[in-house]
Amino acid sequence: MTAELVRGQNHTLPQTRLEIRVSAGTPVVAGATLGDERGTVRGIEWIAHPGSPQLPGLEVSQQAAADHRLAVDLEALPPGAHRVTVLLALPVGVGGPVRFGAVPAPFVAVTGLDGTEIASFTLTDLDAESAVSALELYRRQDVWKVRAVGQGYAGGLAAMLADQGVTEPAALAGTIQEAVPRGLARSVAPPPPRTPEGDRVRHATGSADHRPTAPPPPPAPEPPEPLTDPAATGPAHTAQPHTAPGPAAAGTSAGGPINYAHPRRQHAAPPSPPPTAPPAQPGQPAQPVAGDATGWSMDERLYNQIWGMFEDLARAVAAHRSAVDFAESRMDQELDRALSDPRNRIGGAGDRAREAARAKRDELASRAREALDRDLAQLAAEAAVVEPALPAAYAGWGNPVWHAHRIPMEIPMALRIGDLHLPERTDLRIPLLVRLPLERGMWVDSGRTASEAAVLMDTDRLRRLAMETAVAHAARLLAVYPPGEFAVHVIDPAGSAAGPLAPLVEAGVLAGPPAAGPGGVASVLAHLTRRVDLVQMAVRARAADSLPPDLDTGEQLLVVNDFPHGFDDRAVTQLRYLADEGPAVGVHLLMVADREEASAYGPVLDPLWRSLLRITPVADSHLADPWVGHAWTYEPLTVPPGSRVLEQVLAAVAEARRAAGR
């Protein structure tokens, strides 16, 4: 039975030797890219296009045509290839259409070698786009699946290749378009047969069989680059190399849109086989295993597995919602057709038409719900296995791993700052991880208009919760950094946060007493601004040894309470400077503020708000994913009632500092 997919829906592939058939109604360029487990295209040797149509396990057409057949052998793909993305683009410079909205919706089908259709997808709702990622074949827990993507790009082939992480995408797009013959084919002939060994045989006049040669091996692995976080709607900045803290860890400053793309690497991780799941019973999904993604270490594998769970949940829910919308639309269309016939308005014909349309709607919605429940059950089983296996940096406060936590000697990959969930299953929580060193600051919104839950809360209680949230984040950061490599400064102009700050103050882990009054505010801001200036100059001059001996080159976090109270224009300017320039040289902001109260500053503060990741002290649906724009509910991490875990962790931080002489 053929699976008719909608955007975001996936389907298990029963075999690995396949053909992908494209019917576009107008000549299009067809190609494909290979991606590793993080979706990264490692180089041009992993891209099949008309100018280079063959890769191991993959072959595409050399022409622009209205119909294509792409050959795929998933078992013959290069080592490390976990994803095949099928790309379609309109040819340029041939006088044809320049956008997909002006041509019939392309149809893509995945078939067996005998032509049996396995899954199909019609790429609807395209308009100004001239290139589109049609679908992808991907491996999940040793099972290959097909997913309907339908992601269009108004920027054309170059924009699509750039989104896949390809270097110099514009040049490659030009090469691909130049390789398309001027005489466009209306269709392509059926593909030549495969040999018993699975290789495609190419028949040419007067030539022997030609087998594709393997591309040159990729360069030797280098230290991994950081992953991009699935964060809030709003700006972030470019990811920076995962280096030790200090003046050499310079990179791009904050600003620019968030990159919601799946984590990308330029080089493969060294071989590190993930744990093997117990064999599944026939007809049953594979048993989930913690750390089943590949990576440099177990931390990286768990990080990438959480990314995969986030993506799978987003797409599964998108497929369900799309299917339900389709069922409703189809019912409305059938009712309109039935009732437009005057004969159906007499007697019971109209009632029967309504009942039939509603029954069909209910059947389609029920099938969509069954598919969603199956996907959610699998993800819930995976979450139940993954959560207990998480290291402290990825774990919630209630995880027993925190009670045995020891201050590490190396920085972990990421830090958990909350959980995400969707209304289809609120108990299925996906950890929200941010990369370390921090790539952007955070803003804990203490306003009553920040969320629906906040509206019902007392103002003082909400502000206390916001500051307690900031203190918990600061404590987690201190606990996952090596002793002395992370410092926390606090600005509390009116001294109103003495209660929430007590755990940090009593443990003696702050860089100094919380700064109060205009003088305290000015002193802390001047100290951190000077640090940013000196480190920037040292980095640009490549003279790290010229830094003053009293300068702390470790990561710095500035916690600001009750902003903008106590801040004059100069202080606001300095704060904006720290937000813009600080992350690149290890200075980060954690602000607790009511956006409404600060609105009087207007455009002066807008860049500051946009540069920070907004979180809330209570649950709120303000985060969005990149694929379909779900409104994800963010849940802050909370310390279990009566638990002393926060104090225990801070005591361990203080003891580690004393032992290290810091």
Secondary structure, DSSP 8 states (H G I E B T S, - for coil): --EEE-TT-EEE-S-SEEEEEEEEEEEEEEEEEEE-TT----SGGGEEBTTB-EETTEE--SS-EEEEEEEEEGGGS-TT--EEEEEEE--SSSSS-SSGGGS---EEEEEETT--EEEEEE--S--S-SEEEEEEEEEETTEEEEEEEEEEETTHHHHHHHHTT-SSHHHHHHHHHHTS-SS--S-------B-TTS-B-B--TT---B----------------------SSB---------SSTT-----S-SB---S----SS--------------TTS-----TT-S--SSHHHHHHHHHHHHHHHHHHHHHHHHHHHHHHHHHHHHHHHHHHTSGGGGSTTHHHHHHHHHHHHHHHHHHHHHHHHHHHHHHHHHHHHHHHHH--GGGS-TTSGGGGG----SS--SEEEEEEEEETTEEEEEEEEEEESS-SS-EEEE--GGGSHHHHTS-HHHHHHHHHHHHHHHHHHHHHHS-TTSEEEEEE-TTSTTHHHHHHHHHHT-SSSS-B-HHHHHHHHHHHHHHHHHHHHHHHHHT-GGGS-TT---SEEEEEEEEETTT--HHHHHHHHHHHHHTGGGTEEEEEEE-TTGGGGGGGGTHHHHHHSEEE-SS-EEEEE-TTT--EEEEEE----TT--HHHHHHHHHHHHHHHHT-
